[in-house]
Amino acid sequence: MSNIIEVHNLNHNYGDVQALCNVNLTIKKGEIFGLLGPNGAGKSTLIKSLVGALKPTSGKIKVNGYQLPDQRKIVQRFIGYMPQNPALYEDISVEENIRFFARAHFITNPEEKVAQVIKFTALQKKKDKPVRTLSGGMKQRVSLACALVHQPEILFLDEPTAGIDPQLRQTFWQYFHELSAKGVTIFITTHLMDEAEDCHRLGIMNKGQILKVDSVKKIMALGQEFISIKKNGEWKEITPNAGLAEALYPYGLSTDIEEIRIQHENLQQIILKLCKEGDSK
């Protein structure tokens, strides 16, 4: 599978603050790539650089073979971008908002494309409503429709499900998987671990640096097992360096042990550990 996004030694400074630090990254065509990290890690700055909205201090970005920011106008024809906060016109209807974005991308037959994306995002019943009358979750759906109306090859989503209910989150992810199956590349930032586990690959970012890029399975394999022992009504955690028998040896054959649980670090714990290790370097 070929790389559709290539980033080499990317740096960006906001005054004295280095928001991106020697970022190197490749994204494969058709994959769902999830970018994770704490607030202020540089995720939004990276996305803005990749969509051509921000000129980096140094480094190279190539999207579908085109250089950014020099060939930004070409790149923006085949990418869709959904920012954290919906950039919509509140006083006009849902359909008029989507039509505006279609025209901004110089679509030759906007009515057909607008109708298609309204159907895909299930906005038929809301298409004539002014955006200001919609719930936050519904505005997110309109924002997604605006990002999709020109049928982009690459979709950038900056925390697209923030603040929406679980049912709509599930619906959004159905959309994302359908798009990926059609060959659309999806680059998404999220703080939600269940969403991260739905991605093909993950990038872990902290303080402007990419700490790790790998499949969910391989990142999960970085986690440790730990044993929880309940004794005299109290739980104690131990992290075995060897096997179960060695870890339990200090407890002998105590009849006070009421319960033993063997658990594995979850994705959030692994990410926090990677960030902490990065801080110590």
Stockholm file with secondary structure:
# STOCKHOLM 1.0

chainA/1-281         MSNIIEVHNLNHNYGDVQALCNVNLTIKKGEIFGLLGPNGAGKSTLIKSLVGALKPTSGKIKVNGYQLPDQRKIVQRFIGYMPQNPALYEDISVEENIRFFARAHFITNPEEKVAQVIKFTALQKKKDKPVRTLSGGMKQRVSLACALVHQPEILFLDEPTAGIDPQLRQTFWQYFHELSAKGVTIFITTHLMDEAEDCHRLGIMNKGQILKVDSVKKIMALGQEFISIKKNGEWKEITPNAGLAEALYPYGLSTDIEEIRIQHENLQQIILKLCKEGDSK
#=GR chainA/1-281 SS CCEEEEEEEEEEEETTEEEEEEEEEEEETTCEEEEECCTTSSHHHHHHHHTTSSCCSEEEEEETTEEETTTHHHHTTSEEEECSSCCCCTTSBHHHHHHHHHHHTTCSSHHHHHHHHHHHTTCGGGTTSBGGGSCHHHHHHHHHHHHHTTCCSEEEEESTTTTCCHHHHHHHHHHHHHHHHTTCEEEEECSCHHHHTTSSEEEEEETTEEEEEEEHHHHHTTCCEEEEEEETTEEEEECCSSCHHHHHGGGTTCTTEEEEEEEECCHHHHHHHHHHHHHHC
#=GC SS_cons         CCEEEEEEEEEEEETTEEEEEEEEEEEETTCEEEEECCTTSSHHHHHHHHTTSSCCSEEEEEETTEEETTTHHHHTTSEEEECSSCCCCTTSBHHHHHHHHHHHTTCSSHHHHHHHHHHHTTCGGGTTSBGGGSCHHHHHHHHHHHHHTTCCSEEEEESTTTTCCHHHHHHHHHHHHHHHHTTCEEEEECSCHHHHTTSSEEEEEETTEEEEEEEHHHHHTTCCEEEEEEETTEEEEECCSSCHHHHHGGGTTCTTEEEEEEEECCHHHHHHHHHHHHHHC
//
